[in-house]
């Protein structure tokens, strides 16, 4: 095939790959791209309860999903507030409240994305060919208030109908309008999604295509698709794309509540066995993309490369809202066809993963189908969803996932998905190519294949998108571009302890000031490479945040005050102090541990931040692949287990010699290389057992490749032969060595393999005899510990390893050591001749390890500071035991398997720096923290997704919500209307209620006692005499307000009592209806049985229920005591004189009888008799129901419930595919149909779900009716 024909067969993206060169992010608990990524790595849950700034839970929340006009969802992802400077973007402040927050935040995110790409305002680039295409949906939270403001005609009618005067109506409408942001010239563009993109191109003077596309939840990837087309087809040279969704308004919550799709829990857990729904989130994510060749030409920093994008629609299916695997499968296949490689080569899939059981199952089904094709591997691809952390950000969801996956490729990290405790068993994920990644782990590539990932977004309405990404491999070496922070080292010093204390105190005050964040960054930069004179006092620690730095510095100040003259101390929280440094030149020893120190995920956090660890494991993975072995990285960093059984199995696999030794070696090499970047240079090196091989490498005896080859060969050689049961075992024993040796002499196949400490040895031998000696020594009081090894090392039982390991040694080249290497067998330095070195190393397999003598000899030669480089602190503890009270230092860089390995590395380096070694921080060469520039003075607003409201509008809203005085708000009531209404109720039971209300005295008296049973109300009412002057009204107005409030409280209490009564009456009547319904079908046949004991029992039950309702006691209204109010000072009135005081009669107590007494029936209820059926009045019997009548009734009910005109309906229509009728709507339709035909049989939801068409329902009902008729007959 010619080169031309080969090129012509390439897809568009194969010819023109697209580079992602810049990004910005604003999501729950993340103000920027760095925080977003750090939250992902740290497994931060951004889901919170709805904040007050969004909407009021008390107004709208109800845990019942069926509650009308309420939402059962109250959790979600909400944006934090960020700084916004209107002047920076040329926006007059008085226009801001007319703009949806998406417009304002969109400008900020566009600016940050361009800056991240290196194209800030000061850089020249071709703006004419730069475009903006974003994904977004309707800005409903801006449309809703503007629309609500226009409802005033309806408010007016309601107010007038309620009897309010024109003045009162106008006042209410005025207040209602004032409660919403007013219309203005910017309102229309401010609510349009497309103007978000237009505003960006306007502000940044971009001349390329700008638009906003809506594909629901797939909007962001839809925008990406269009943006890529602009680049491939040459219309633009750079594109800003992504998506935005700032709408977590009550309207949005109501939409998803009535779908219903929300989870009832407080967390979102996609693909989990307990997953029950989704949660919404707010967010904005933007990406800057260019053609790869252009990005390389322009020297852009490249995060990742887009290799393929597939799109599809679900087509005709059940319902337009139901996800369809077939549609998603189409999108997936098209994406990998365009990329030109198999999906099996991927290491990560960022799923749509909303958390809805139906949606997750559909998505997993599609993924499993596509990724299982020609792929027999199981559980090799990580599956996850960032929605577990930030919620479903709707139109921005694709951008959130794309940014997460791009950063994962860039940093070579597999990010975790949180809240998963057990995979959904329906997925059978163990038998698929996928596993759920619940831990943040280093991402090792598959052989020589670059790291690849896929991102899915599936939109409401059957729109499917899938994007394929690949890591970027630079043609030239690039520096580290890690965007997340790692543990930060803080080092402070002073000429003496007191000056150091003062420096610490001053620094502490600065960190606690408003400029604390700035001070913290400057402190980090100062500490990175500080080289201290030996004579100064110094204190150091490692912090992961400003808050932790303050806490540790407080502890340091306290300790400096407590021990001002101490030479040195170490705080348990990881604070290290010395009055002066030590001269350690020529005294530093590097120690490397051997087998038994390994543990799962050792060095994981270091591997996330430094490439040296990953590089070592990657080299061994490649080496093992050639031998047909499982990648070593899968043994060290296995897929996260969900139970103890799996975890124990993983531990056992790592423990196997062929895995343990190369794993320890790879970690030790990566750790040593990372330490070397700080300037660490040992003067002696030594190892324990296997660790001796690493010590030889550190001394320069072997190259990297030869070392990797040897540690793999040694592990395989020393492993038990294939098919053979491991015969060897090892046992650590604590006690006097001479006494232990006497016990061992009696065992033929047990010997001392390791002399570890003055009172600790390791026995090695046959497993059966090791078990015997363990029991013996344990019974004698010795402390015994079986070691996690699979063979009897350093005995003749591993003689089978000598020959193959010897052959491996013949394949490598020895070099003279650059540093003295002390040998286990001789406890002396290795010989300088290469032949002698080889023989000694090979003999080490079968001979005892003389570690005690080894350390003593190094100490005698000047070794003083021992640094253990590898997993755990086994050798560090042994050194302390060996040297005892003799002056020395022993430090482990990875002492604990439970703690963060990167924090421990930094703490170890800090200890060495405080001691006096001239080292830098490990961070120094990898990342420089930029000091943020000081902001210019201006109008800086704090914005989140909630629309901005000016102070002026807030004041108007506040005034509108303030209650008016009762005189202004009391409804105007026509006295004639009241009189006519009263005439209508004369003679009724209400007459008794009205008559029972006692008269009320015009003025209160503090001397009147309250009733003990029912609280009385002291009310003051203005005289009914219409001739009372205006002056008198003014004089008593201050007194009447609290009295009216008391009256209102009384009315509310009365209403509650009445409500309780109605509630209990309703329950009583429901009991009646239930009894009648139970007897309805058999009433005629059993009419004579009404007088039977059984019937009497039923009647008695009913009577008891009535009696219980009547005897219910209701809580008394809360008493209200009004304090006497002083009269208001009166202004002189020209036409009236001051009134004479009115006489104050003694008030009588107001006794309120229980409302139930007045609502009891005056006559007893007559016994209910069952009437004879009347022709033409009774409901149609089963026989009278014909198919045509039933069919017509069904069509009418469907029309009523769906809104389709009956003439458009046909019985052969599919309920879901044609009519969009889901299972809930089916139940509603059947309920209405059974109300019209009471004799219809009831259908279970399961049976109803099986009926596809309306005709199927009619047919099924008819069959059921025939069965019922036969039973009755």
Secondary structure, DSSP 8 states (H G I E B T S, - for coil): --HHHHHHTS-HHHHS-EEEEEEEEEEBTBSSHHHHHHHHHTT---EEE--TTT--HHHHB-S-TTSTT-BS--EEE-B--EEEEGGGGT--GGGGGGS-HHHHHHHHHHHHHHHHTT--TTS---GGGEEEEEE----HHHHHHHHHHTTHHHHHHHHHHTT--HHHHHHHHHHHHHTS----TTHHHHT-THHHHHHHHHHTT--S-EEEE--GGGHHHHHHHHHHHHHHTTS-SEEEEEEEE---SHHHHHHHHTTT-B-SSSS--TTBTT---B-BB-EEEEEEEEEHHHHHHTT----EEEEEEEEEE--S-S-TTS--HHHHHHHHHHHHHHHTS-GGG-SEEE----S-HHHHHHHHHHHHHHHTTT----S-EEEE-THHHH-B-GGGHHHHHHHHHHHHHHHTEE----S-SSB-GGG-GGGSSEEE--S-EE---BTTB--EEEEEEEETTTEEEEEEEEE---SS-------S---EEEEEEESSHHHHHHHHHHHHHHHTSTTHHHHHHHHHHHHHS----TTSEEEEEEESSHHHHHHHHHHHHHHHHH-TT-SEEEETTTEEEESS----TT-EEEEE--TT---TTTTHHHHHH-HHHHHHHHHHHHHHHHTT---HHHHHS----SSHHHHHHHHHHHHSHHHHHHHHHHHHHHHHHHHHTTT---SEEEESTTHHHHHHHHTTSS-HHHHHHHHHHHHHHHS--TTS---EEEEEEES-HHHHHHHHHT-TTEEEEEEEETTEEEEEEEHHHHHHHHHHHHHTT-EEEE-S-SS-TTSGGGTHHHHHHHHHHHTS-----SSEEE-TTTSSB--SSHHHHHHHHHHGGGS-B-HHHHHHHHHHTT--EEEE-SSSSHHHHHHHHHHTTSS-EEEESS--SSS-HHHHHHHHHHHHHHHT-----GGGGT----------SS-EEEE-SS----HHHHHHHHHHHS---HHHHS----HHHHHHHHHHTTTSHHHHHHHHS----SS--TTS---SSS---------S-TT--HHHHHHHHHHHHHHHHHHHHHHHHHHHHHHHHHHHHHHHHHHHHHHHHHHHTTTTTTGGGGGSHHHHHHHHHHHHHHHHHHT----------------------SS-------------------HHHHHS-SS-----------TTTS---TTT--HHHHHHHHHHHHHHHH---GGG--TTSBTTTTT---HHHHHHHHHHHHHH-TTS----HHHHHT--BHHHHHHHHHHHHHHHHHHH-
